[in-house]
Amino acid sequence: MITRLSQEEARALLTTSRVGRLGCVYEGGPYVVPINYVLDGENIYTHSLPGRKLEALRANPKACLQVDEVTDEYHWRSAIAFGAYEEVTNPTERDRAVRALQAGFPKLTPVESVPVHDGQSSVVIFRIRIQEITGVGEK
């Protein structure tokens, strides 16, 4: 039987998951991509190189992140966080987000350190400020 997750259950699923699907709008249509992320309680932090995802989010900051936990077809949970995209440009805040991402994903290549011609990172650190969380599951 499919049931709603409580706010606490949905938030816990978002907190313990490490990979989710970011949903946004690109040129009037849906665009969904997998991302690695960390959740600090009220914000989802991630990173991206320039491309379609950033173009979409800059044009329309409404976004969502969906995660799931599937044991089998009759035992699963899914949560979605809805919110607004914001780039993290403050150096202190950006550094804190980069450290959290690298701590959460120590085996991933630290793309945040890839320099471009001017010596600065070309990676954009951003957050989704959570406005609503929902979830469902089947046991």
DSSP file (Angstrom, degrees, kcal/mol; ACC not computed):
  #  RESIDUE AA STRUCTURE BP1 BP2  ACC     N-H-->O    O-->H-N    N-H-->O    O-->H-N    TCO  KAPPA ALPHA  PHI   PSI    X-CA   Y-CA   Z-CA
    1    1 A M              0   0    0      0, 0.0   138,-1.0     0, 0.0     2,-0.4   0.000 360.0 360.0 360.0 131.3    0.0    0.0    0.0
    2    2 A I  E     +A  138   0A   0    136,-0.2     2,-0.3   137,-0.1   136,-0.2  -0.669 360.0 174.2 -83.3 130.6    1.4    3.4   -1.0
    3    3 A T  E     -A  137   0A   0    134,-2.9   134,-2.3    -2,-0.4     2,-0.2  -0.916  34.0-100.1-133.5 159.5    1.4    5.9    1.9
    4    4 A R  E     -A  136   0A   0     -2,-0.3   132,-0.3   132,-0.2     2,-0.3  -0.548  34.8-128.1 -75.3 142.0    2.7    9.5    2.4
    5    5 A L        -     0   0    0    130,-2.6   130,-0.3    -2,-0.2    -1,-0.0  -0.654  26.3-113.2 -82.7 148.2    5.9    9.9    4.2
    6    6 A S     >  -     0   0    0     -2,-0.3     4,-2.7     1,-0.1     5,-0.2  -0.323  32.0-104.2 -69.3 165.1    6.0   12.3    7.2
    7    7 A Q  H  > S+     0   0    0      1,-0.2     4,-2.5     2,-0.2     5,-0.2   0.891 124.6  51.2 -56.9 -39.8    8.0   15.4    6.8
    8    8 A E  H  > S+     0   0    0      2,-0.2     4,-2.3     1,-0.2    -1,-0.2   0.907 110.9  46.8 -66.4 -42.0   10.7   13.9    9.1
    9    9 A E  H  > S+     0   0    0      2,-0.2     4,-2.1     1,-0.2    -2,-0.2   0.916 114.0  47.3 -66.0 -43.3   10.8   10.7    7.0
   10   10 A A  H  X S+     0   0    0     -4,-2.7     4,-2.0     2,-0.2    -2,-0.2   0.918 113.8  47.5 -65.3 -43.1   11.0   12.6    3.7
   11   11 A R  H  X S+     0   0    0     -4,-2.5     4,-2.3    -5,-0.2    -2,-0.2   0.898 110.4  52.6 -64.9 -40.1   13.7   14.9    5.0
   12   12 A A  H  X S+     0   0    0     -4,-2.3     4,-2.5     2,-0.2     5,-0.2   0.902 108.1  50.9 -62.1 -40.9   15.7   11.9    6.4
   13   13 A L  H  X S+     0   0    0     -4,-2.1     4,-1.6     1,-0.2    -1,-0.2   0.915 111.8  47.1 -63.4 -42.6   15.6   10.3    3.0
   14   14 A L  H  < S+     0   0    0     -4,-2.0    -2,-0.2     1,-0.2    -1,-0.2   0.856 113.2  50.2 -64.8 -35.1   16.9   13.4    1.4
   15   15 A T  H  < S+     0   0    0     -4,-2.3    24,-0.3     1,-0.2    -2,-0.2   0.894 114.7  40.9 -71.6 -40.5   19.6   13.7    4.0
   16   16 A T  H  < S+     0   0    0     -4,-2.5    -1,-0.2    -5,-0.2    -2,-0.2   0.695  97.2  90.0 -85.4 -18.7   20.9   10.2    3.8
   17   17 A S     <  -     0   0    0     -4,-1.6     3,-0.1    -5,-0.2    52,-0.1  -0.425  52.8-169.7 -74.8 155.1   20.7    9.9    0.0
   18   18 A R        +     0   0    0      1,-0.3    19,-1.5    -2,-0.1     2,-0.4   0.605  69.1  45.6-119.0 -22.2   23.8   11.0   -2.0
   19   19 A V  E     +B   36   0A   0     17,-0.2    -1,-0.3    15,-0.0     2,-0.3  -0.988  64.7 162.5-127.2 134.1   22.6   11.1   -5.6
   20   20 A G  E     -B   35   0A   0     15,-2.4    15,-2.9    -2,-0.4     2,-0.6  -0.836  39.6-103.5-138.5 177.2   19.3   12.6   -6.8
   21   21 A R  E     -BC  34  66A   0     45,-2.8    45,-2.4    -2,-0.3     2,-0.5  -0.938  29.3-148.1-110.8 117.3   17.6   13.8   -9.9
   22   22 A L  E     -BC  33  65A   0     11,-3.2    11,-2.1    -2,-0.6     2,-0.4  -0.718  13.7-161.1 -84.4 125.6   17.5   17.5  -10.4
   23   23 A G  E     +BC  32  64A   0     41,-3.0    41,-2.0    -2,-0.5     2,-0.3  -0.919  23.8 142.3-110.7 134.6   14.5   18.7  -12.2
   24   24 A C  E     -B   31   0A   0      7,-2.4     7,-2.2    -2,-0.4     2,-0.5  -0.865  48.5 -91.9-151.8-175.2   14.2   22.1  -13.9
   25   25 A V  E     -B   30   0A   0     37,-0.4     2,-0.5    35,-0.4    35,-0.2  -0.937  32.2-175.0-113.7 126.3   12.8   23.8  -17.0
   26   26 A Y  E >  S-B   29   0A   0      3,-3.1     3,-1.9    -2,-0.5    30,-0.1  -0.976  73.3 -22.6-123.3 119.4   14.9   24.2  -20.1
   27   27 A E  T 3  S-     0   0    0     -2,-0.5    -1,-0.1     1,-0.3    29,-0.0   0.874 128.8 -47.8  48.7  44.7   13.4   26.1  -23.1
   28   28 A G  T 3  S+     0   0    0      1,-0.2    -1,-0.3    -3,-0.0    -3,-0.0   0.394 123.3  87.1  84.7  -2.3    9.9   25.5  -21.9
   29   29 A G  E <  S-B   26   0A   0     -3,-1.9    -3,-3.1     1,-0.1    -1,-0.2  -0.805  84.2 -82.8-126.7 168.2   10.2   21.8  -21.2
   30   30 A P  E     -B   25   0A   0      0, 0.0     2,-0.4     0, 0.0    -5,-0.2  -0.384  37.1-172.9 -70.3 146.3   11.3   19.5  -18.4
   31   31 A Y  E     -B   24   0A   0     -7,-2.2    -7,-2.4    -2,-0.1     2,-0.4  -0.972   4.0-178.7-140.5 123.0   15.0   18.7  -17.9
   32   32 A V  E     +B   23   0A   0     -2,-0.4    -9,-0.2    -9,-0.2   -11,-0.0  -0.988   5.3 168.3-130.0 129.4   16.1   16.1  -15.4
   33   33 A V  E     -B   22   0A   0    -11,-2.1   -11,-3.2    -2,-0.4     2,-0.2  -0.990  35.1-111.6-138.7 147.2   19.7   15.2  -14.6
   34   34 A P  E     +B   21   0A   0      0, 0.0     2,-0.3     0, 0.0   -13,-0.2  -0.548  40.1 178.9 -75.6 143.0   21.4   13.1  -11.9
   35   35 A I  E     -B   20   0A   0    -15,-2.9   -15,-2.4    -2,-0.2     2,-0.3  -0.981  30.5-127.3-140.3 153.3   23.5   15.1   -9.4
   36   36 A N  E     +B   19   0A   0     -2,-0.3    11,-0.4   -17,-0.2     2,-0.3  -0.773  45.0 164.9 -88.2 145.5   25.6   14.4   -6.3
   37   37 A Y        -     0   0    0    -19,-1.5     2,-0.3    -2,-0.3     9,-0.2  -0.976  33.7-140.4-155.7 165.6   24.6   16.7   -3.5
   38   38 A V  E     -D   45   0A   0      7,-2.0     7,-3.3    -2,-0.3     2,-0.5  -0.977  16.6-145.5-129.2 148.4   24.8   17.5    0.2
   39   39 A L  E     -D   44   0A   0     -2,-0.3     5,-0.2   -24,-0.3    -2,-0.0  -0.957  10.9-172.7-115.4 127.1   21.9   18.8    2.4
   40   40 A D        -     0   0    0      3,-2.4     2,-0.1    -2,-0.5     4,-0.1   0.313  62.3 -86.8-100.5   9.0   22.6   21.2    5.2
   41   41 A G  S    S+     0   0    0      2,-0.4     3,-0.1   -30,-0.1   -26,-0.0  -0.456 120.1  24.6 120.5 -59.4   19.1   21.2    6.6
   42   42 A E  S    S+     0   0    0     -2,-0.1    88,-2.2     1,-0.1     2,-0.4   0.498 119.3  53.1-114.6  -8.5   17.4   23.9    4.6
   43   43 A N  E     - E   0 129A   0     86,-0.2    -3,-2.4    40,-0.0     2,-0.5  -0.971  63.6-142.8-134.0 144.6   19.6   23.9    1.4
   44   44 A I  E     -DE  39 128A   0     84,-1.9    84,-2.1    -2,-0.4     2,-0.4  -0.929  24.9-159.8-101.9 125.4   20.8   21.4   -1.1
   45   45 A Y  E     +DE  38 127A   0     -7,-3.3    -7,-2.0    -2,-0.5     2,-0.3  -0.893  24.7 138.8-111.4 138.0   24.3   22.2   -2.3
   46   46 A T  E     - E   0 126A   0     80,-2.5    80,-2.3    -2,-0.4     2,-0.3  -0.869  34.1-125.7-155.1-172.0   25.9   20.9   -5.5
   47   47 A H  E     - E   0 125A   0    -11,-0.4     2,-0.3    -2,-0.3    78,-0.2  -0.935  17.1-175.9-143.0 162.7   28.1   22.0   -8.4
   48   48 A S  E     - E   0 124A   0     76,-1.8    76,-3.2    -2,-0.3     3,-0.1  -0.974  24.8-127.0-159.1 146.0   28.2   22.2  -12.1
   49   49 A L        -     0   0    0     -2,-0.3     5,-0.3    74,-0.2    74,-0.1  -0.555  59.8 -75.2 -79.6 160.0   30.3   23.1  -15.0
   50   50 A P  S    S+     0   0    0      0, 0.0     2,-0.3     0, 0.0    -1,-0.1  -0.271  86.4  94.7 -57.1 143.3   28.7   25.6  -17.5
   51   51 A G  S  > S-     0   0    0      1,-0.1     4,-2.3    -3,-0.1     5,-0.2  -0.988  85.6 -35.8 164.6-162.4   26.1   24.0  -19.7
   52   52 A R  H  > S+     0   0    0     -2,-0.3     4,-2.8     1,-0.2     5,-0.2   0.859 124.8  56.7 -58.0 -42.1   22.4   23.3  -20.2
   53   53 A K  H  > S+     0   0    0      1,-0.2     4,-2.4     2,-0.2    -1,-0.2   0.934 111.6  41.8 -59.3 -48.2   21.7   22.8  -16.5
   54   54 A L  H  > S+     0   0    0     -5,-0.3     4,-2.6     2,-0.2     5,-0.2   0.890 112.9  54.0 -68.4 -38.2   23.0   26.2  -15.5
   55   55 A E  H  X S+     0   0    0     -4,-2.3     4,-1.8     1,-0.2    -2,-0.2   0.938 111.7  46.2 -57.6 -45.8   21.3   27.9  -18.4
   56   56 A A  H  X S+     0   0    0     -4,-2.8     4,-2.1     1,-0.2    -2,-0.2   0.938 114.6  45.4 -63.4 -48.3   18.0   26.4  -17.4
   57   57 A L  H  < S+     0   0    0     -4,-2.4    -1,-0.2     1,-0.2    -2,-0.2   0.848 111.9  51.6 -68.4 -34.6   18.3   27.3  -13.7
   58   58 A R  H  < S+     0   0    0     -4,-2.6    -1,-0.2    -5,-0.2    -2,-0.2   0.863 113.1  45.7 -69.0 -34.4   19.5   30.8  -14.5
   59   59 A A  H  < S+     0   0    0     -4,-1.8    -2,-0.2     1,-0.3    -1,-0.2   0.842 134.1  12.6 -75.8 -34.1   16.5   31.4  -16.8
   60   60 A N     <  -     0   0    0     -4,-2.1   -35,-0.4   -35,-0.2    -1,-0.3  -0.851  66.8-163.6-146.2 103.5   14.0   29.9  -14.3
   61   61 A P        +     0   0    0      0, 0.0    24,-2.7     0, 0.0     2,-0.3   0.515  55.1 113.0 -73.2  -3.5   15.2   29.3  -10.8
   62   62 A K  E     + F   0  84A   0     22,-0.2   -37,-0.4    20,-0.0     2,-0.3  -0.538  44.4 154.5 -70.3 131.2   12.4   26.9   -9.8
   63   63 A A  E     - F   0  83A   0     20,-2.4    20,-2.7    -2,-0.3     2,-0.3  -0.954  28.0-157.7-150.8 165.2   13.8   23.5   -9.3
   64   64 A C  E     -CF  23  82A   0    -41,-2.0   -41,-3.0    -2,-0.3     2,-0.4  -0.974   8.8-147.2-143.8 159.8   13.3   20.2   -7.5
   65   65 A L  E     -CF  22  81A   0     16,-2.2    16,-2.5    -2,-0.3     2,-0.4  -0.994  14.9-165.2-129.7 124.8   15.4   17.3   -6.3
   66   66 A Q  E     +CF  21  80A   0    -45,-2.4   -45,-2.8    -2,-0.4     2,-0.3  -0.918   9.9 174.8-113.0 135.1   14.0   13.8   -6.3
   67   67 A V  E     - F   0  79A   0     12,-2.5    12,-2.3    -2,-0.4     2,-0.3  -0.938   5.3-171.2-131.7 157.0   15.6   10.8   -4.5
   68   68 A D  E     - F   0  78A   0     -2,-0.3     2,-0.4    10,-0.2    10,-0.2  -0.976  19.0-152.4-146.0 162.9   14.5    7.3   -3.9
   69   69 A E  E     - F   0  77A   0      8,-2.6     8,-2.1    -2,-0.3     2,-0.5  -0.966  21.3-172.9-135.1 114.3   15.3    4.2   -2.0
   70   70 A V  E     + F   0  76A   0     -2,-0.4     6,-0.2     6,-0.2     3,-0.1  -0.945  22.9 165.4-120.3 118.4   14.2    0.9   -3.6
   71   71 A T  E    S-     0   0A   0      4,-3.0     2,-0.3    -2,-0.5     5,-0.2   0.856  78.0 -37.4 -88.3 -48.6   14.5   -2.5   -2.0
   72   72 A D  E >  S- F   0  75A   0      3,-1.4     3,-1.5     0, 0.0    -1,-0.5  -0.907  77.6 -72.2-159.9-176.2   12.2   -4.1   -4.5
   73   73 A E  T 3  S+     0   0    0      1,-0.3     3,-0.1    -2,-0.3    -3,-0.0   0.638 132.1  40.6 -65.6 -12.1    9.0   -3.3   -6.4
   74   74 A Y  T 3  S+     0   0    0      1,-0.2     2,-0.4    65,-0.1    -1,-0.3   0.352 112.3  56.2-114.2   3.3    6.9   -3.5   -3.2
   75   75 A H  E <  S+F   72   0A   0     -3,-1.5    -4,-3.0    64,-0.1    -3,-1.4  -0.833  74.2 118.5-139.1  97.4    9.3   -1.8   -0.8
   76   76 A W  E     -FG  70 138A   0     62,-1.8    62,-2.8    -2,-0.4     2,-0.3  -0.979  38.0-155.6-154.7 161.5   10.4    1.7   -1.7
   77   77 A R  E     -FG  69 137A   0     -8,-2.1    -8,-2.6    -2,-0.3     2,-0.3  -0.988   9.2-171.8-140.8 148.9   10.4    5.3   -0.7
   78   78 A S  E     -FG  68 136A   0     58,-3.0    58,-2.2    -2,-0.3     2,-0.3  -0.999   1.1-174.2-142.9 139.9   10.7    8.5   -2.7
   79   79 A A  E     -FG  67 135A   0    -12,-2.3   -12,-2.5    -2,-0.3     2,-0.4  -0.981   5.9-162.2-134.8 148.0   11.0   12.2   -1.6
   80   80 A I  E     -FG  66 134A   0     54,-2.8    54,-2.4    -2,-0.3     2,-0.5  -0.998   3.8-159.5-131.3 130.9   11.0   15.4   -3.5
   81   81 A A  E     -FG  65 133A   0    -16,-2.5   -16,-2.2    -2,-0.4     2,-0.4  -0.948  11.4-160.3-106.6 126.5   12.4   18.8   -2.3
   82   82 A F  E     +FG  64 132A   0     50,-3.2    49,-3.4    -2,-0.5    50,-1.7  -0.845  31.9 117.1-104.3 142.0   11.0   21.8   -4.2
   83   83 A G  E     -FG  63 130A   0    -20,-2.7   -20,-2.4    -2,-0.4     2,-0.4  -0.918  54.5 -68.8-173.0-160.2   12.8   25.1   -4.1
   84   84 A A  E     -FG  62 129A   0     45,-1.5    45,-2.9    -2,-0.3   -22,-0.2  -0.958  38.0-120.9-125.9 136.7   14.7   27.9   -5.8
   85   85 A Y  E     + G   0 128A   0    -24,-2.7     2,-0.3    -2,-0.4    43,-0.2  -0.494  32.1 172.5 -73.4 136.8   18.1   28.0   -7.4
   86   86 A E  E     - G   0 127A   0     41,-2.2    41,-2.8    -2,-0.2     2,-0.3  -0.972  28.0-129.9-144.8 133.0   20.8   30.4   -6.1
   87   87 A E  E     - G   0 126A   0     -2,-0.3     2,-0.8    39,-0.2    39,-0.3  -0.600  20.6-132.0 -78.4 143.4   24.5   30.6   -7.0
   88   88 A V        +     0   0    0     37,-3.1    37,-0.4    -2,-0.3    -1,-0.0  -0.857  43.4 151.8 -98.2 107.3   26.9   30.6   -4.1
   89   89 A T        +     0   0    0     -2,-0.8    -1,-0.2    35,-0.1    37,-0.0   0.626  34.5 105.5-112.6 -20.0   29.3   33.5   -4.8
   90   90 A N     >  -     0   0    0      1,-0.2     4,-3.2     2,-0.1     5,-0.3  -0.498  69.8-137.7 -62.8 123.8   30.4   34.5   -1.3
   91   91 A P  H  > S+     0   0    0      0, 0.0     4,-2.4     0, 0.0     5,-0.2   0.862  99.8  47.0 -56.6 -40.4   33.9   33.1   -1.0
   92   92 A T  H  > S+     0   0    0      2,-0.2     4,-2.0     1,-0.2     5,-0.1   0.930 116.5  43.6 -67.2 -45.0   33.5   31.9    2.6
   93   93 A E  H  > S+     0   0    0      2,-0.2     4,-2.3     1,-0.2    -1,-0.2   0.892 113.7  51.5 -67.1 -39.7   30.1   30.3    1.9
   94   94 A R  H  X S+     0   0    0     -4,-3.2     4,-2.8     2,-0.2    -2,-0.2   0.924 109.7  49.7 -62.8 -44.9   31.5   28.8   -1.4
   95   95 A D  H  X S+     0   0    0     -4,-2.4     4,-2.5    -5,-0.3    -1,-0.2   0.906 110.4  50.4 -61.3 -42.1   34.5   27.3    0.4
   96   96 A R  H  X S+     0   0    0     -4,-2.0     4,-2.1     2,-0.2    -1,-0.2   0.909 112.2  47.2 -62.6 -42.7   32.2   25.8    3.1
   97   97 A A  H  X S+     0   0    0     -4,-2.3     4,-2.5     2,-0.2    -2,-0.2   0.910 111.4  50.5 -66.4 -42.5   30.0   24.2    0.4
   98   98 A V  H  X S+     0   0    0     -4,-2.8     4,-2.8     1,-0.2     5,-0.2   0.924 110.7  49.4 -61.5 -44.5   33.0   22.9   -1.6
   99   99 A R  H  X S+     0   0    0     -4,-2.5     4,-2.4     1,-0.2    -1,-0.2   0.900 111.0  49.9 -62.2 -40.2   34.5   21.3    1.6
  100  100 A A  H  X S+     0   0    0     -4,-2.1     4,-2.2     2,-0.2    -2,-0.2   0.917 112.2  47.6 -64.7 -42.4   31.1   19.7    2.4
  101  101 A L  H  X S+     0   0    0     -4,-2.5     4,-1.6     2,-0.2    -2,-0.2   0.922 113.9  46.6 -63.7 -44.1   30.8   18.3   -1.1
  102  102 A Q  H  < S+     0   0    0     -4,-2.8    -2,-0.2     1,-0.2    -1,-0.2   0.854 112.6  50.3 -68.5 -33.7   34.4   17.0   -1.1
  103  103 A A  H  < S+     0   0    0     -4,-2.4    -1,-0.2    -5,-0.2    -2,-0.2   0.883 113.0  46.5 -69.0 -37.6   33.8   15.4    2.4
  104  104 A G  H  < S+     0   0    0     -4,-2.2    -2,-0.2     1,-0.3    -1,-0.2   0.751 125.9  29.8 -74.6 -24.1   30.7   13.8    1.2
  105  105 A F    ><  +     0   0    0     -4,-1.6     3,-1.4    -5,-0.2    -1,-0.3  -0.506  67.8 159.8-134.9  64.8   32.3   12.5   -2.0
  106  106 A P  T 3  S+     0   0    0      0, 0.0    -1,-0.1     0, 0.0    -2,-0.1   0.708  75.0  53.3 -65.6 -20.1   36.0   11.9   -1.2
  107  107 A K  T 3  S+     0   0    0     -3,-0.1     2,-0.2     2,-0.1    -5,-0.1   0.529  89.2  94.6 -93.6  -5.0   36.5    9.6   -4.2
  108  108 A L  S <  S-     0   0    0     -3,-1.4    -3,-0.1    -6,-0.2     0, 0.0  -0.558  90.5 -97.9 -83.0 150.7   35.1   11.9   -6.8
  109  109 A T        -     0   0    0     -2,-0.2     2,-2.2     1,-0.1     3,-0.1  -0.512  37.7-121.0 -63.8 128.1   37.4   14.1   -8.8
  110  110 A P    >   +     0   0    0      0, 0.0     3,-2.4     0, 0.0     4,-0.2  -0.469  37.4 176.1 -75.6  80.2   37.3   17.5   -7.1
  111  111 A V  G >   +     0   0    0     -2,-2.2     3,-1.7     1,-0.3    11,-0.2   0.722  69.6  76.3 -59.3 -20.5   36.1   19.4  -10.2
  112  112 A E  G 3  S+     0   0    0      1,-0.3    -1,-0.3    -3,-0.1    11,-0.2   0.714  91.9  54.0 -63.4 -17.7   35.9   22.5   -8.0
  113  113 A S  G <  S+     0   0    0     -3,-2.4    -1,-0.3     8,-0.1    -2,-0.2   0.441  76.9 115.2 -96.8   0.4   39.6   22.8   -8.3
  114  114 A V    <   -     0   0    0     -3,-1.7     8,-1.2    -4,-0.2     9,-0.3  -0.592  57.9-148.9 -73.2 115.2   39.8   22.7  -12.1
  115  115 A P  B     -H  121   0B   0      0, 0.0     6,-0.2     0, 0.0     2,-0.2  -0.461   6.4-151.3 -83.5 157.7   41.1   26.1  -13.2
  116  116 A V    >   -     0   0    0      4,-2.1     3,-2.8    -2,-0.1     4,-0.0  -0.541  48.0 -71.0-111.5-174.7   40.3   28.0  -16.3
  117  117 A H  T 3  S+     0   0    0      1,-0.3     0, 0.0    -2,-0.2     0, 0.0   0.751 131.8  51.7 -53.8 -30.6   42.5   30.4  -18.3
  118  118 A D  T 3  S-     0   0    0      2,-0.2    -1,-0.3     1,-0.0     3,-0.1   0.382 117.2-109.2 -90.5   6.3   42.2   33.2  -15.6
  119  119 A G  S <  S+     0   0    0     -3,-2.8     2,-0.2     1,-0.3    -2,-0.1   0.397  83.9 115.0  85.3  -4.3   43.2   30.9  -12.8
  120  120 A Q  S    S-     0   0    0      1,-0.1    -4,-2.1    -5,-0.1    -1,-0.3  -0.626  75.9 -96.3 -96.5 158.0   39.7   30.8  -11.3
  121  121 A S  B     -H  115   0B   0     -2,-0.2    -9,-0.1    -6,-0.2    -1,-0.1  -0.499  20.7-153.8 -71.2 139.0   37.5   27.7  -11.1
  122  122 A S        +     0   0    0     -8,-1.2     2,-0.3   -11,-0.2    -1,-0.1   0.448  64.6 107.2 -89.1  -0.8   35.0   27.4  -13.9
  123  123 A V        -     0   0    0     -9,-0.3     2,-0.6   -12,-0.2   -74,-0.2  -0.597  63.1-143.3 -83.3 136.7   32.7   25.4  -11.6
  124  124 A V  E     -E   48   0A   0    -76,-3.2   -76,-1.8    -2,-0.3     2,-0.5  -0.875   7.9-154.2 -99.1 125.3   29.5   27.0  -10.3
  125  125 A I  E     +E   47   0A   0     -2,-0.6   -37,-3.1   -37,-0.4     2,-0.3  -0.855  26.9 167.9 -94.5 131.3   28.6   26.1   -6.7
  126  126 A F  E     -EG  46  87A   0    -80,-2.3   -80,-2.5    -2,-0.5     2,-0.3  -0.940  23.5-148.7-143.0 167.0   24.9   26.5   -6.2
  127  127 A R  E     -EG  45  86A   0    -41,-2.8   -41,-2.2    -2,-0.3     2,-0.6  -0.919  13.9-138.5-130.2 156.8   22.1   25.6   -3.8
  128  128 A I  E     -EG  44  85A   0    -84,-2.1   -84,-1.9    -2,-0.3     2,-0.7  -0.978  24.0-141.3-110.8 113.7   18.4   24.9   -4.0
  129  129 A R  E     -EG  43  84A   0    -45,-2.9   -45,-1.5    -2,-0.6   -86,-0.2  -0.671  25.6-126.8 -76.3 114.1   16.7   26.7   -1.1
  130  130 A I  E     + G   0  83A   0    -88,-2.2   -47,-0.3    -2,-0.7     3,-0.1  -0.423  39.7 165.1 -70.4 130.3   14.1   24.2    0.0
  131  131 A Q  E     +     0   0A   0    -49,-3.4     2,-0.3     1,-0.4   -48,-0.2   0.621  68.5   8.8-112.1 -27.1   10.6   25.5    0.2
  132  132 A E  E     - G   0  82A   0    -50,-1.7   -50,-3.2     2,-0.0    -1,-0.4  -0.987  56.5-161.8-156.6 144.8    8.6   22.3    0.4
  133  133 A I  E     + G   0  81A   0     -2,-0.3     2,-0.3   -52,-0.2   -52,-0.2  -0.999  14.8 171.8-130.1 133.2    9.3   18.6    0.9
  134  134 A T  E     + G   0  80A   0    -54,-2.4   -54,-2.8    -2,-0.4     2,-0.3  -0.913   3.6 176.6-132.3 163.2    7.0   15.7    0.0
  135  135 A G  E     - G   0  79A   0   -130,-0.3  -130,-2.6    -2,-0.3     2,-0.3  -0.980  11.6-170.8-164.7 153.9    7.4   12.0    0.0
  136  136 A V  E     +AG   4  78A   0    -58,-2.2   -58,-3.0    -2,-0.3     2,-0.3  -0.929  11.2 175.1-139.3 163.8    5.6    8.6   -0.6
  137  137 A G  E     -AG   3  77A   0   -134,-2.3  -134,-2.9    -2,-0.3     2,-0.4  -0.984  22.6-134.1-161.7 168.7    6.5    5.0   -0.1
  138  138 A E  E      AG   2  76A   0    -62,-2.8   -62,-1.8    -2,-0.3  -136,-0.2  -1.000 360.0 360.0-133.3 134.2    5.2    1.5   -0.2
  139  139 A K              0   0    0   -138,-1.0   -64,-0.1    -2,-0.4  -137,-0.1   0.352 360.0 360.0-119.2 360.0    5.8   -1.2    2.4
